[in-house]
Amino acid sequence: MRGESSSAPGGRGYLGQSAGHWMSFVRSSDPLERRLGVHALGEIGSSEVVPPLEVALRDRFSFVRVWAAAALGRAVPEREPDVITALSAERGDPAAFVRSLVAWSLGRLTYRHGGQEESLRTLRALLDDPDPSVRAEADRALHQILRRTRRMGFRG
């Protein structure tokens, strides 16, 4: 269903609804609606969904932040370097699962979006996280980035 056509001409949507429709969910006072909107925007995956997903990374509810971090890791189109900064800023989130998904998303996005130095700094800091799942995900992401950059002739 990813990127399914919306009812808007030439638009991308999810479940027959445009990105604008789902963005209104992200602004809802109901955290469950915000989570649903974040998921839908992640499925749409166009550059227009990046700003509301970045805002959702700072939501009051950890389950919304978790879905936002995952959506950014899956859905961000090519060359959105601000997303690396937004994800890195959440490395201190109180919820371990959010920090773990920050690491996972950085591992997936860095090679496409630049920000290698910032990602490496963030992931190295997460290697000292008190939660073992965060440390494991940071280690995995760090190796993933270094493996890709070394193949391209860069050093990390």
Backbone as JSON Lines, residues from 0, in Angstrom:
{"i":0,"aa":"M","n":[0.81,-1.2,0.0],"ca":[0.0,0.0,0.0],"c":[0.85,1.26,0.0]}
{"i":1,"aa":"R","n":[2.13,1.13,0.24],"ca":[3.02,2.27,0.35],"c":[2.85,3.22,-0.83]}
{"i":2,"aa":"G","n":[2.67,4.51,-0.52],"ca":[2.56,5.51,-1.56],"c":[1.35,5.37,-2.45]}
{"i":3,"aa":"E","n":[0.34,4.68,-1.98],"ca":[-0.87,4.48,-2.78],"c":[-1.41,5.83,-3.24]}
{"i":4,"aa":"S","n":[-1.9,5.9,-4.45],"ca":[-2.41,7.16,-4.98],"c":[-3.56,7.68,-4.14]}
{"i":5,"aa":"S","n":[-3.55,8.98,-3.95],"ca":[-4.65,9.59,-3.21],"c":[-5.73,10.02,-4.18]}
{"i":6,"aa":"S","n":[-6.79,10.55,-3.62],"ca":[-7.86,11.05,-4.47],"c":[-7.48,12.37,-5.13]}
{"i":7,"aa":"A","n":[-6.41,13.01,-4.63],"ca":[-5.95,14.26,-5.25],"c":[-5.2,13.94,-6.53]}
{"i":8,"aa":"P","n":[-5.44,14.71,-7.6],"ca":[-4.73,14.44,-8.85],"c":[-3.23,14.54,-8.67]}
{"i":9,"aa":"G","n":[-2.52,13.5,-9.08],"ca":[-1.06,13.49,-9.01],"c":[-0.51,13.38,-7.61]}
{"i":10,"aa":"G","n":[-1.36,13.26,-6.59],"ca":[-0.9,13.21,-5.21],"c":[-0.58,11.81,-4.76]}
{"i":11,"aa":"R","n":[0.21,11.76,-3.69],"ca":[0.5,10.48,-3.05],"c":[-0.31,10.46,-1.77]}
{"i":12,"aa":"G","n":[-0.79,9.31,-1.45],"ca":[-1.59,9.21,-0.25],"c":[-1.49,7.84,0.37]}
{"i":13,"aa":"Y","n":[-2.33,7.62,1.35],"ca":[-2.39,6.36,2.06],"c":[-3.86,6.07,2.35]}
{"i":14,"aa":"L","n":[-4.29,4.89,2.01],"ca":[-5.68,4.48,2.18],"c":[-6.65,5.48,1.53]}
{"i":15,"aa":"G","n":[-6.26,5.98,0.38],"ca":[-7.12,6.88,-0.38],"c":[-7.17,8.31,0.13]}
{"i":16,"aa":"Q","n":[-6.34,8.62,1.12],"ca":[-6.33,9.98,1.69],"c":[-4.98,10.63,1.42]}
{"i":17,"aa":"S","n":[-5.02,11.94,1.2],"ca":[-3.81,12.7,0.89],"c":[-2.93,12.88,2.12]}
{"i":18,"aa":"A","n":[-1.7,13.28,1.89],"ca":[-0.78,13.59,2.99],"c":[-1.37,14.69,3.87]}
{"i":19,"aa":"G","n":[-2.0,15.69,3.26],"ca":[-2.6,16.77,4.03],"c":[-3.64,16.27,5.02]}
{"i":20,"aa":"H","n":[-4.42,15.3,4.6],"ca":[-5.42,14.7,5.49],"c":[-4.73,14.1,6.71]}
{"i":21,"aa":"W","n":[-3.66,13.33,6.49],"ca":[-2.97,12.66,7.59],"c":[-2.19,13.66,8.44]}
{"i":22,"aa":"M","n":[-1.72,14.75,7.85],"ca":[-1.04,15.78,8.63],"c":[-1.97,16.38,9.68]}
{"i":23,"aa":"S","n":[-3.25,16.47,9.35],"ca":[-4.21,16.99,10.33],"c":[-4.32,16.04,11.52]}
{"i":24,"aa":"F","n":[-4.13,14.74,11.3],"ca":[-4.15,13.78,12.4],"c":[-2.95,14.01,13.32]}
{"i":25,"aa":"V","n":[-1.81,14.35,12.73],"ca":[-0.6,14.57,13.52],"c":[-0.78,15.79,14.44]}
{"i":26,"aa":"R","n":[-1.65,16.71,14.06],"ca":[-1.92,17.91,14.88],"c":[-3.07,17.7,15.86]}
{"i":27,"aa":"S","n":[-3.67,16.52,15.9],"ca":[-4.81,16.24,16.75],"c":[-4.44,16.31,18.24]}
{"i":28,"aa":"S","n":[-5.43,16.61,19.07],"ca":[-5.2,16.57,20.52],"c":[-5.2,15.13,21.05]}
{"i":29,"aa":"D","n":[-5.67,14.19,20.26],"ca":[-5.74,12.78,20.65],"c":[-4.43,12.08,20.25]}
{"i":30,"aa":"P","n":[-3.66,11.56,21.22],"ca":[-2.39,10.92,20.88],"c":[-2.54,9.69,19.98]}
{"i":31,"aa":"L","n":[-3.65,8.98,20.07],"ca":[-3.85,7.82,19.19],"c":[-4.05,8.27,17.75]}
{"i":32,"aa":"E","n":[-4.74,9.39,17.56],"ca":[-4.87,9.94,16.2],"c":[-3.52,10.42,15.69]}
{"i":33,"aa":"R","n":[-2.72,11.04,16.56],"ca":[-1.38,11.48,16.14],"c":[-0.54,10.28,15.7]}
{"i":34,"aa":"R","n":[-0.61,9.19,16.45],"ca":[0.15,7.98,16.09],"c":[-0.32,7.44,14.74]}
{"i":35,"aa":"L","n":[-1.61,7.42,14.52],"ca":[-2.15,6.97,13.24],"c":[-1.68,7.88,12.11]}
{"i":36,"aa":"G","n":[-1.71,9.18,12.33],"ca":[-1.23,10.12,11.32],"c":[0.24,9.93,11.01]}
{"i":37,"aa":"V","n":[1.04,9.72,12.04],"ca":[2.48,9.49,11.85],"c":[2.71,8.22,11.02]}
{"i":38,"aa":"H","n":[1.98,7.16,11.34],"ca":[2.12,5.92,10.57],"c":[1.77,6.16,9.09]}
{"i":39,"aa":"A","n":[0.66,6.84,8.86],"ca":[0.22,7.09,7.48],"c":[1.25,7.93,6.73]}
{"i":40,"aa":"L","n":[1.79,8.96,7.37],"ca":[2.8,9.79,6.7],"c":[4.05,8.98,6.4]}
{"i":41,"aa":"G","n":[4.4,8.06,7.28],"ca":[5.53,7.19,7.01],"c":[5.29,6.31,5.8]}
{"i":42,"aa":"E","n":[4.06,5.88,5.61],"ca":[3.72,5.07,4.44],"c":[3.75,5.89,3.16]}
{"i":43,"aa":"I","n":[3.42,7.16,3.25],"ca":[3.41,8.03,2.07],"c":[4.84,8.3,1.61]}
{"i":44,"aa":"G","n":[5.69,8.7,2.54],"ca":[7.11,8.81,2.25],"c":[7.54,9.84,1.23]}
{"i":45,"aa":"S","n":[6.98,11.01,1.23],"ca":[7.45,12.08,0.35],"c":[8.09,13.18,1.2]}
{"i":46,"aa":"S","n":[8.78,14.11,0.56],"ca":[9.47,15.16,1.32],"c":[8.51,16.02,2.13]}
{"i":47,"aa":"E","n":[7.27,16.13,1.71],"ca":[6.31,16.95,2.45],"c":[5.97,16.37,3.82]}
{"i":48,"aa":"V","n":[6.24,15.09,4.05],"ca":[5.9,14.49,5.34],"c":[7.0,14.66,6.38]}
{"i":49,"aa":"V","n":[8.18,15.1,5.96],"ca":[9.31,15.2,6.89],"c":[9.04,16.19,8.03]}
{"i":50,"aa":"P","n":[8.62,17.44,7.77],"ca":[8.42,18.37,8.89],"c":[7.43,17.88,9.95]}
{"i":51,"aa":"P","n":[6.25,17.36,9.6],"ca":[5.37,16.89,10.67],"c":[5.93,15.67,11.42]}
{"i":52,"aa":"L","n":[6.7,14.83,10.74],"ca":[7.32,13.7,11.43],"c":[8.4,14.17,12.4]}
{"i":53,"aa":"E","n":[9.14,15.21,12.0],"ca":[10.15,15.77,12.91],"c":[9.48,16.36,14.15]}
{"i":54,"aa":"V","n":[8.34,17.02,13.97],"ca":[7.59,17.55,15.11],"c":[7.12,16.41,16.01]}
{"i":55,"aa":"A","n":[6.65,15.34,15.41],"ca":[6.14,14.2,16.17],"c":[7.24,13.52,17.0]}
{"i":56,"aa":"L","n":[8.5,13.7,16.6],"ca":[9.61,13.16,17.4],"c":[9.65,13.79,18.79]}
{"i":57,"aa":"R","n":[9.02,14.94,18.96],"ca":[9.03,15.63,20.25],"c":[7.67,15.54,20.95]}
{"i":58,"aa":"D","n":[6.82,14.63,20.51],"ca":[5.5,14.48,21.11],"c":[5.62,14.11,22.6]}
{"i":59,"aa":"R","n":[4.61,14.49,23.36],"ca":[4.57,14.2,24.79],"c":[4.51,12.69,25.08]}
{"i":60,"aa":"F","n":[3.91,11.94,24.17],"ca":[3.71,10.51,24.37],"c":[4.78,9.7,23.63]}
{"i":61,"aa":"S","n":[5.4,8.8,24.39],"ca":[6.51,8.03,23.81],"c":[6.06,7.16,22.63]}
{"i":62,"aa":"F","n":[4.83,6.64,22.66],"ca":[4.42,5.78,21.54],"c":[4.28,6.56,20.25]}
{"i":63,"aa":"V","n":[3.99,7.85,20.32],"ca":[3.96,8.68,19.11],"c":[5.4,8.92,18.64]}
{"i":64,"aa":"R","n":[6.3,9.18,19.58],"ca":[7.71,9.4,19.22],"c":[8.31,8.14,18.59]}
{"i":65,"aa":"V","n":[7.98,6.98,19.13],"ca":[8.47,5.72,18.57],"c":[8.05,5.58,17.12]}
{"i":66,"aa":"W","n":[6.78,5.8,16.85],"ca":[6.27,5.67,15.47],"c":[6.89,6.73,14.56]}
{"i":67,"aa":"A","n":[7.16,7.92,15.1],"ca":[7.79,8.98,14.29],"c":[9.21,8.59,13.91]}
{"i":68,"aa":"A","n":[9.97,8.08,14.87],"ca":[11.34,7.67,14.57],"c":[11.36,6.55,13.53]}
{"i":69,"aa":"A","n":[10.46,5.6,13.68],"ca":[10.38,4.51,12.7],"c":[9.95,5.01,11.33]}
{"i":70,"aa":"A","n":[8.98,5.91,11.31],"ca":[8.5,6.46,10.03],"c":[9.6,7.21,9.31]}
{"i":71,"aa":"L","n":[10.39,7.98,10.04],"ca":[11.49,8.7,9.41],"c":[12.52,7.73,8.85]}
{"i":72,"aa":"G","n":[12.78,6.66,9.56],"ca":[13.74,5.66,9.08],"c":[13.28,4.93,7.84]}
{"i":73,"aa":"R","n":[11.99,4.8,7.66],"ca":[11.45,4.07,6.5],"c":[11.14,4.98,5.33]}
{"i":74,"aa":"A","n":[10.68,6.17,5.59],"ca":[9.95,6.91,4.57],"c":[10.63,8.12,3.99]}
{"i":75,"aa":"V","n":[11.7,8.56,4.57],"ca":[12.27,9.83,4.13],"c":[12.88,9.67,2.75]}
{"i":76,"aa":"P","n":[12.49,10.56,1.82],"ca":[13.05,10.5,0.46],"c":[14.52,10.92,0.45]}
{"i":77,"aa":"E","n":[15.11,10.83,-0.69],"ca":[16.52,11.18,-0.85],"c":[16.84,12.6,-0.39]}
{"i":78,"aa":"R","n":[18.04,12.75,0.14],"ca":[18.66,14.04,0.49],"c":[17.78,14.95,1.34]}
{"i":79,"aa":"E","n":[17.51,14.53,2.53],"ca":[16.85,15.34,3.55],"c":[17.79,15.38,4.75]}
{"i":80,"aa":"P","n":[18.9,16.15,4.67],"ca":[19.9,16.11,5.73],"c":[19.37,16.58,7.09]}
{"i":81,"aa":"D","n":[18.33,17.39,7.12],"ca":[17.79,17.86,8.4],"c":[17.24,16.72,9.24]}
{"i":82,"aa":"V","n":[16.87,15.63,8.59],"ca":[16.3,14.5,9.33],"c":[17.36,13.86,10.23]}
{"i":83,"aa":"I","n":[18.61,13.88,9.82],"ca":[19.7,13.34,10.65],"c":[19.82,14.18,11.92]}
{"i":84,"aa":"T","n":[19.75,15.49,11.77],"ca":[19.82,16.38,12.93],"c":[18.63,16.18,13.85]}
{"i":85,"aa":"A","n":[17.43,16.04,13.28],"ca":[16.23,15.83,14.09],"c":[16.31,14.52,14.87]}
{"i":86,"aa":"L","n":[16.75,13.47,14.21],"ca":[16.88,12.18,14.9],"c":[17.97,12.24,15.97]}
{"i":87,"aa":"S","n":[19.1,12.83,15.65],"ca":[20.2,12.91,16.61],"c":[19.8,13.68,17.87]}
{"i":88,"aa":"A","n":[18.95,14.67,17.7],"ca":[18.49,15.47,18.84],"c":[17.68,14.64,19.83]}
{"i":89,"aa":"E","n":[17.16,13.51,19.39],"ca":[16.32,12.67,20.25],"c":[17.1,11.54,20.92]}
{"i":90,"aa":"R","n":[18.42,11.57,20.84],"ca":[19.21,10.49,21.45],"c":[19.07,10.43,22.96]}
{"i":91,"aa":"G","n":[18.58,11.51,23.58],"ca":[18.38,11.53,25.02],"c":[16.94,11.3,25.44]}
{"i":92,"aa":"D","n":[16.11,10.83,24.52],"ca":[14.69,10.6,24.84],"c":[14.59,9.69,26.07]}
{"i":93,"aa":"P","n":[13.63,9.98,26.98],"ca":[13.49,9.12,28.16],"c":[13.07,7.68,27.84]}
{"i":94,"aa":"A","n":[12.46,7.44,26.7],"ca":[12.0,6.09,26.34],"c":[13.1,5.36,25.56]}
{"i":95,"aa":"A","n":[13.52,4.22,26.1],"ca":[14.58,3.43,25.46],"c":[14.19,3.02,24.05]}
{"i":96,"aa":"F","n":[12.93,2.68,23.83],"ca":[12.51,2.24,22.5],"c":[12.65,3.36,21.48]}
{"i":97,"aa":"V","n":[12.42,4.6,21.89],"ca":[12.63,5.75,20.99],"c":[14.11,5.86,20.66]}
{"i":98,"aa":"R","n":[14.98,5.78,21.67],"ca":[16.42,5.87,21.41],"c":[16.89,4.74,20.5]}
{"i":99,"aa":"S","n":[16.33,3.55,20.7],"ca":[16.68,2.42,19.85],"c":[16.27,2.67,18.4]}
{"i":100,"aa":"L","n":[15.09,3.22,18.2],"ca":[14.64,3.52,16.83],"c":[15.38,4.7,16.22]}
{"i":101,"aa":"V","n":[15.87,5.61,17.05],"ca":[16.74,6.67,16.55],"c":[17.99,6.04,15.94]}
{"i":102,"aa":"A","n":[18.6,5.11,16.68],"ca":[19.79,4.42,16.17],"c":[19.47,3.66,14.88]}
{"i":103,"aa":"W","n":[18.38,2.91,14.89],"ca":[17.99,2.13,13.7],"c":[17.8,3.06,12.5]}
{"i":104,"aa":"S","n":[17.1,4.16,12.7],"ca":[16.83,5.09,11.61],"c":[18.11,5.73,11.09]}
{"i":105,"aa":"L","n":[19.01,6.1,11.99],"ca":[20.29,6.67,11.54],"c":[21.06,5.65,10.71]}
{"i":106,"aa":"G","n":[21.02,4.39,11.1],"ca":[21.7,3.36,10.32],"c":[21.14,3.23,8.92]}
{"i":107,"aa":"R","n":[19.85,3.42,8.79],"ca":[19.2,3.29,7.47],"c":[19.38,4.54,6.61]}
{"i":108,"aa":"L","n":[19.42,5.71,7.23],"ca":[19.35,6.96,6.47],"c":[20.68,7.62,6.14]}
{"i":109,"aa":"T","n":[21.68,7.42,6.94],"ca":[22.9,8.2,6.83],"c":[23.54,8.1,5.46]}
{"i":110,"aa":"Y","n":[23.6,6.92,4.89],"ca":[24.27,6.79,3.59],"c":[23.54,7.53,2.48]}
{"i":111,"aa":"R","n":[22.23,7.75,2.63],"ca":[21.46,8.46,1.6],"c":[21.35,9.95,1.85]}
{"i":112,"aa":"H","n":[21.47,10.36,3.1],"ca":[21.14,11.74,3.45],"c":[22.31,12.57,3.94]}
{"i":113,"aa":"G","n":[23.49,12.03,3.95],"ca":[24.61,12.79,4.47],"c":[24.56,12.83,5.98]}
{"i":114,"aa":"G","n":[25.28,13.76,6.57],"ca":[25.29,13.87,8.01],"c":[26.04,12.74,8.68]}
{"i":115,"aa":"Q","n":[27.02,12.18,7.97],"ca":[27.74,11.03,8.5],"c":[28.4,11.35,9.84]}
{"i":116,"aa":"E","n":[29.08,12.47,9.95],"ca":[29.77,12.8,11.2],"c":[28.79,12.92,12.36]}
{"i":117,"aa":"E","n":[27.67,13.59,12.13],"ca":[26.66,13.75,13.17],"c":[26.08,12.39,13.58]}
{"i":118,"aa":"S","n":[25.79,11.56,12.6],"ca":[25.26,10.23,12.89],"c":[26.26,9.4,13.69]}
{"i":119,"aa":"L","n":[27.5,9.43,13.28],"ca":[28.53,8.65,13.99],"c":[28.68,9.13,15.42]}
{"i":120,"aa":"R","n":[28.67,10.45,15.64],"ca":[28.75,10.99,17.01],"c":[27.58,10.5,17.86]}
{"i":121,"aa":"T","n":[26.37,10.57,17.28],"ca":[25.17,10.15,18.01],"c":[25.22,8.67,18.33]}
{"i":122,"aa":"L","n":[25.57,7.87,17.35],"ca":[25.61,6.42,17.56],"c":[26.7,6.02,18.56]}
{"i":123,"aa":"R","n":[27.83,6.7,18.51],"ca":[28.89,6.39,19.48],"c":[28.43,6.76,20.89]}
{"i":124,"aa":"A","n":[27.69,7.85,21.03],"ca":[27.14,8.21,22.35],"c":[26.13,7.17,22.82]}
{"i":125,"aa":"L","n":[25.33,6.65,21.89],"ca":[24.33,5.63,22.26],"c":[24.96,4.29,22.63]}
{"i":126,"aa":"L","n":[26.21,4.08,22.27],"ca":[26.9,2.85,22.69],"c":[27.06,2.8,24.21]}
{"i":127,"aa":"D","n":[26.96,3.95,24.88],"ca":[27.06,4.02,26.34],"c":[25.7,4.13,27.01]}
{"i":128,"aa":"D","n":[24.63,3.92,26.26],"ca":[23.28,4.02,26.81],"c":[23.09,2.96,27.9]}
{"i":129,"aa":"P","n":[22.3,3.29,28.93],"ca":[22.06,2.3,29.99],"c":[21.22,1.09,29.53]}
{"i":130,"aa":"D","n":[20.49,1.23,28.44],"ca":[19.62,0.15,27.98],"c":[20.36,-0.74,26.97]}
{"i":131,"aa":"P","n":[20.4,-2.05,27.2],"ca":[21.13,-2.94,26.29],"c":[20.57,-2.98,24.87]}
{"i":132,"aa":"S","n":[19.26,-2.81,24.71],"ca":[18.69,-2.83,23.36],"c":[19.13,-1.6,22.56]}
{"i":133,"aa":"V","n":[19.27,-0.47,23.24],"ca":[19.74,0.75,22.56],"c":[21.2,0.56,22.16]}
{"i":134,"aa":"R","n":[22.0,0.03,23.07],"ca":[23.42,-0.2,22.76],"c":[23.57,-1.16,21.58]}
{"i":135,"aa":"A","n":[22.78,-2.21,21.57],"ca":[22.86,-3.19,20.47],"c":[22.46,-2.56,19.14]}
{"i":136,"aa":"E","n":[21.39,-1.77,19.14],"ca":[20.95,-1.14,17.89],"c":[21.96,-0.1,17.42]}
{"i":137,"aa":"A","n":[22.54,0.64,18.36],"ca":[23.56,1.63,18.0],"c":[24.78,0.94,17.39]}
{"i":138,"aa":"D","n":[25.2,-0.17,17.99],"ca":[26.34,-0.91,17.47],"c":[26.05,-1.43,16.06]}
{"i":139,"aa":"R","n":[24.88,-1.97,15.87],"ca":[24.48,-2.49,14.55],"c":[24.47,-1.35,13.5]}
{"i":140,"aa":"A","n":[23.87,-0.22,13.88],"ca":[23.77,0.91,12.94],"c":[25.15,1.48,12.63]}
{"i":141,"aa":"L","n":[25.99,1.58,13.65],"ca":[27.34,2.11,13.46],"c":[28.12,1.24,12.48]}
{"i":142,"aa":"H","n":[28.05,-0.06,12.66],"ca":[28.74,-0.95,11.72],"c":[28.15,-0.87,10.32]}
{"i":143,"aa":"Q","n":[26.86,-0.72,10.23],"ca":[26.2,-0.59,8.93],"c":[26.7,0.66,8.19]}
{"i":144,"aa":"I","n":[26.77,1.78,8.89],"ca":[27.24,3.02,8.27],"c":[28.71,2.9,7.87]}
{"i":145,"aa":"L","n":[29.53,2.41,8.78],"ca":[30.96,2.3,8.49],"c":[31.23,1.35,7.33]}
{"i":146,"aa":"R","n":[30.51,0.25,7.27],"ca":[30.66,-0.71,6.16],"c":[30.33,-0.04,4.82]}
{"i":147,"aa":"R","n":[29.23,0.7,4.78],"ca":[28.83,1.37,3.53],"c":[29.81,2.46,3.14]}
{"i":148,"aa":"T","n":[30.24,3.27,4.11],"ca":[31.12,4.38,3.77],"c":[32.5,3.89,3.36]}
{"i":149,"aa":"R","n":[32.96,2.8,3.96],"ca":[34.27,2.25,3.56],"c":[34.22,1.71,2.15]}
{"i":150,"aa":"R","n":[33.1,1.11,1.77],"ca":[32.96,0.63,0.38],"c":[33.01,1.78,-0.61]}
{"i":151,"aa":"M","n":[32.58,2.97,-0.16],"ca":[32.59,4.14,-1.04],"c":[33.9,4.9,-0.93]}
{"i":152,"aa":"G","n":[34.85,4.43,-0.08],"ca":[36.16,5.05,0.01],"c":[36.28,6.1,1.11]}
{"i":153,"aa":"F","n":[35.3,6.23,1.99],"ca":[35.37,7.2,3.08],"c":[35.79,6.48,4.34]}
{"i":154,"aa":"R","n":[36.29,7.25,5.3],"ca":[36.66,6.7,6.61],"c":[35.78,7.33,7.67]}
{"i":155,"aa":"G","n":[35.42,6.56,8.71],"ca":[34.55,7.07,9.76],"c":[35.14,7.08,11.1]}
